[in-house]
Amino acid sequence: MKISPLRPTRPKPVALLVPGNRELSVETVWGHSLYRGRRDVERALSKLSDFVCYVAVGIERMKQTTGATSWTMSTWHGRETRMTHEPSGTTVTSLRGTLEYAQDPFAELMRALDWLGEFNVNPAGISAMSWNLLRASLTDVVTLGVDPALASPAFFGGRQGIDQPGSYFMHKLVDKVAAYPTAMAARPVALGLHRVDPTTRLDPTVAGLAKATVVVGTEIDYPPLPQRISPEAIQFQWGVLHGTWTWNELAHAIDLGCEVVVEECYAPSREYDLFFNWWQMAQEGRQLPGAAAKIAKAVANSLWGQLAMTGDDRAEVRWTDDKGLDPFVVHLDPKRLPHEYGRHVAAEVTARVRVELSQALYETGVRAAHIDTDGLILPETAPMPKNTGTGFGQFRVKEDMFEVEIRAPQFYRFKRNSPDPSWHYVASGMNEHQATEVFRQKGRIATTISFLAEPDVVLPDGFSMDWSRNERLLAEARALR
């Protein structure tokens, strides 16, 4: 996989759309217009075919502007990526809730795009701009070339879990600021891997991989290594484990007292500081005022996932009726992407985040009520992790919670320690408005399964040989999704 430096190209004009029922609000640098009625909206969309069109959130709502039969929604792994108006070819992408509560959404959008434009990154979808910002940070072509058959078994999502569903009082949400970007830039990554002697020291600062057998004793409070239970689910296990992990994660397991027997060991053929310049650039965007910083944050946070991208589970959603009540899904054939040769980088980055969270769990010395990738919900009096501060890559108290009602990992609501009596809702990958709606629909759920997690459903910690329990948990997870 070759990543080439970004070349300047001419940017397309930008439009921010607000969809309504047979109605469309359009704002550009030339002003704001409101179109009512299907015919006028169709004409407006035909004039936007050469624009980069955004909605703040909820791209599926675009089907209401003209009638659902005019639209096709593209999805990847079940998530909406864009809407295409078939008569005009105009495509619309989401800003993922980054403009929520912005007083002047279009001005905030343009502020973020102007910042990106300083690096010749043109307006596009969040993911595309993220990738182009990385390219803008390069001076030479960088080649990533590791066999995905070796790297893919080492790629797992983040750790999620809860103690038990229920209500907790006087707790705090502790999370790590910019966990993924700082993990990416913390040290070099491997451009390639070559096989070395199994007795090679597993240096946690080196981006190597190893196939190993690991014995995780029950005296360890939090089993450190994930195991893949099914294509869509993982579990952190006690017992005898067989698999492939990064050197960093295996070294952490050894530090906790696990027995590790390496069978095959792979060291970097060359390391490269791929993300250092990119992170310096991305940090500038996070310092922008207002909602522009949220757009810059979304751009930075979506980069690591590009290296884990696969060409499967793609689909298009269309509708047989104009009201959009009768959808049908057209599944697209899988296609190979060059990103698979960078899967080892995604594996390394996610492992770094898991290790840092595991270290924080032990440093607090208390049982966490909730665990989510780079954050913990702890009793208010619990000690903070050692790496606590106000800078990027450090843990901080994000919320003081008078009451938190946890229904599942990544699915809870809370009240703050303030006169504000209202509930605030959290559901994985959703803004608060969407989370509130999902909580209204599924708020009676009580489970220890992280059923909303991406890319992997996370089952509660268990034993490697407890196959019957794991099958029950898998069945429950599938029923929840």
Secondary structure as UniProt FT lines:
FT   STRAND          2..3
FT   STRAND          14..20
FT   TURN            21..22
FT   STRAND          23..28
FT   TURN            29..30
FT   STRAND          31..36
FT   HELIX           38..47
FT   TURN            48..50
FT   STRAND          52..55
FT   HELIX           59..62
FT   HELIX           63..66
FT   HELIX           68..70
FT   STRAND          71..76
FT   TURN            77..78
FT   STRAND          79..85
FT   TURN            86..89
FT   STRAND          90..94
FT   TURN            96..101
FT   HELIX           105..117
FT   TURN            118..120
FT   HELIX           126..136
FT   STRAND          142..143
FT   HELIX           148..151
FT   HELIX           152..154
FT   STRAND          160..162
FT   STRAND          166..176
FT   TURN            177..178
FT   HELIX           179..185
FT   STRAND          189..196
FT   TURN            198..199
FT   TURN            204..205
FT   STRAND          209..216
FT   TURN            218..219
FT   STRAND          226..230
FT   TURN            231..232
FT   STRAND          233..246
FT   HELIX           247..255
FT   TURN            256..257
FT   STRAND          259..272
FT   TURN            274..275
FT   HELIX           276..286
FT   HELIX           291..301
FT   HELIX           303..306
FT   TURN            307..308
FT   STRAND          314..319
FT   TURN            322..323
FT   STRAND          327..331
FT   HELIX           338..342
FT   HELIX           343..364
FT   STRAND          370..372
FT   TURN            373..374
FT   STRAND          375..379
FT   TURN            380..381
FT   TURN            392..393
FT   STRAND          395..408
FT   TURN            409..410
FT   STRAND          411..416
FT   STRAND          424..427
FT   TURN            428..429
FT   HELIX           432..442
FT   TURN            443..444
FT   TURN            451..452
FT   STRAND          457..463
FT   TURN            464..465
FT   HELIX           467..480
//
